[in-house]
């Protein structure tokens, strides 16, 4: 599969996870998203993921920025203690079905995609973070306040920014 096709694949995902790029001050560089702040927010998003199709095994991929650049495998290896299977976003392919489902070609599973959309300094040891998740057609993006503490980071939910995931089975019935 060509790199061009993979790039186009990530742009399709961007339709529901992409955030607007801003020229506001305080934004940290995309390379720094793989630092301790990025790790803290990824761990938090994974910890608070809703039970989307819990009967189906999952693989996970982490992307960063509004253009969904894949994070390095060194970054996700720091989360081995979570005992989850992480894959590089660069290896994902699209299944040839009507839904054009994005899959891990090795396992055939659709990945849970975690996006670190934006990290901005909020003053002192605090950061404003936009992060989200997507699984097949379900997705959410939230704003968080991340504060450095003596033992790591405190993550506070600020607001839901967007999403189509509904956790109430009654609301999903036709």
C-alpha positions in Angstrom: 0.0 0.0 0.0 1.4 3.4 -1.0 2.3 6.2 1.4 -0.1 8.4 -0.6 -3.0 6.1 0.1 -2.1 6.0 3.8 -2.0 9.7 3.9 -5.4 9.9 2.2 -6.7 7.4 4.8 -5.7 9.6 7.6 -7.4 12.6 6.0 -10.6 10.6 5.9 -10.3 10.0 9.7 -9.8 13.8 10.0 -13.4 14.4 9.0 -14.5 13.5 12.5 -11.5 14.1 14.6 -9.7 17.1 13.1 -9.5 20.3 15.0 -9.1 23.8 13.6 -5.5 25.0 13.7 -5.1 28.2 15.6 -2.5 30.8 15.7 -3.1 31.4 19.4 -0.1 31.7 21.6 0.9 29.0 24.0 0.7 26.0 21.7 3.5 23.6 22.2 5.2 22.0 19.2 3.8 18.8 17.7 7.0 17.0 18.5 6.4 17.8 22.2 3.0 16.1 22.1 5.0 12.8 22.8 6.3 14.2 26.1 4.9 13.6 29.6 1.8 15.8 28.9 0.8 13.8 25.9 1.4 10.5 27.7 -0.8 11.8 30.6 -3.7 12.7 28.4 -3.5 9.5 26.4 -3.6 7.4 29.6 -6.6 9.5 30.8 -8.5 9.1 27.5 -7.9 5.3 27.5 -8.9 5.1 31.2 -12.2 6.9 30.5 -13.1 5.3 27.2 -16.7 4.3 27.0 -17.6 0.7 26.5 -17.9 0.8 22.7 -18.5 -2.8 21.6 -16.8 -4.4 24.5 -17.3 -7.9 23.1 -14.9 -7.1 20.2 -11.1 -7.3 20.8 -9.3 -4.0 20.3 -6.1 -2.6 19.0 -5.1 1.0 19.6 -3.3 3.7 17.7 -2.3 7.2 18.8 -2.2 10.2 16.5 -1.4 13.8 17.1 -2.3 17.2 15.8 -5.1 18.3 13.5 -3.6 16.3 10.6 -3.5 13.0 12.5 0.2 12.4 12.4 1.1 9.0 13.8 3.0 9.0 17.1 6.2 7.0 17.4 6.1 3.5 18.7 8.7 4.5 21.3 6.0 6.9 22.7 3.3 4.2 23.0 5.8 1.6 24.4 5.9 3.8 27.5 2.3 2.6 28.1 3.1 -1.1 28.0 1.9 -1.4 31.6 -1.7 -0.9 30.2 -1.4 -4.3 28.5 -3.0 -3.0 25.3 -2.0 -3.7 21.8 -0.7 -0.5 20.1 -0.1 -0.3 16.4 1.4 2.5 14.3 -1.1 4.6 12.5 1.2 4.4 9.4 0.2 0.7 8.8 -3.5 1.1 8.8 -5.4 0.2 5.7 -9.0 0.6 4.5 -11.3 -2.5 4.2 -13.0 -2.8 0.8 -16.6 -2.7 2.2 -19.4 -0.2 1.9 -18.4 1.5 5.1 -14.7 1.7 4.1 -13.7 0.6 7.6 -10.1 1.4 8.7 -8.3 -1.7 9.9 -5.0 -3.0 11.2 -3.9 -5.2 8.3 -2.2 -7.8 10.6 -5.2 -8.5 12.9 -8.1 -7.3 10.7 -9.4 -5.3 13.6 -10.6 -1.7 13.5 -8.4 0.3 15.8 -9.5 2.6 18.6 -7.8 5.8 17.6 -6.7 8.2 20.3 -6.0 11.8 19.1 -4.0 14.4 21.0 -5.5 17.3 19.0 -3.9 20.2 20.7 -1.8 21.1 23.8 -1.5 24.7 24.8 0.2 26.2 27.9 -2.3 27.8 30.2 0.1 29.4 32.6 2.5 27.9 35.2 2.3 24.2 35.2 -1.1 24.0 33.5 -2.1 23.0 30.0 -5.3 23.1 27.9 -5.7 20.0 25.9 -8.1 18.9 23.2 -8.1 15.1 22.8 -10.5 12.5 21.5 -11.1 9.0 20.5 -12.7 7.2 17.5 -13.8 3.6 16.9 -15.3 2.8 13.6 -18.0 5.5 13.2 -18.2 6.5 16.9 -16.1 9.4 18.2 -15.8 12.1 20.8 -13.5 15.0 21.4 -13.1 16.7 24.8 -11.3 19.6 26.3 -9.2 19.0 29.5 -7.1 20.9 31.9 -3.9 19.2 32.7 -1.9 20.3 35.7 1.6 19.1 36.7 1.7 17.8 40.3 4.4 16.3 42.5 3.4 12.8 41.5 2.6 13.3 37.8 -0.4 15.1 36.2 -3.9 15.9 37.3 -6.4 15.7 34.5 -9.7 17.6 34.8 -12.5 17.3 32.2 -13.6 20.8 31.0 -16.2 20.0 28.3 -17.2 17.7 25.5 -16.3 19.5 22.2 -18.0 17.2 19.7 -19.0 13.6 19.0 -21.7 11.2 18.0 -21.3 8.6 20.7 -24.3 8.0 22.8 -23.9 5.8 25.9 -27.7 5.3 26.4 -28.9 2.1 24.6 -32.5 3.5 24.6 -31.4 6.5 22.5 -29.7 4.2 19.9 -32.9 2.3 19.1 -34.5 3.1 15.7 
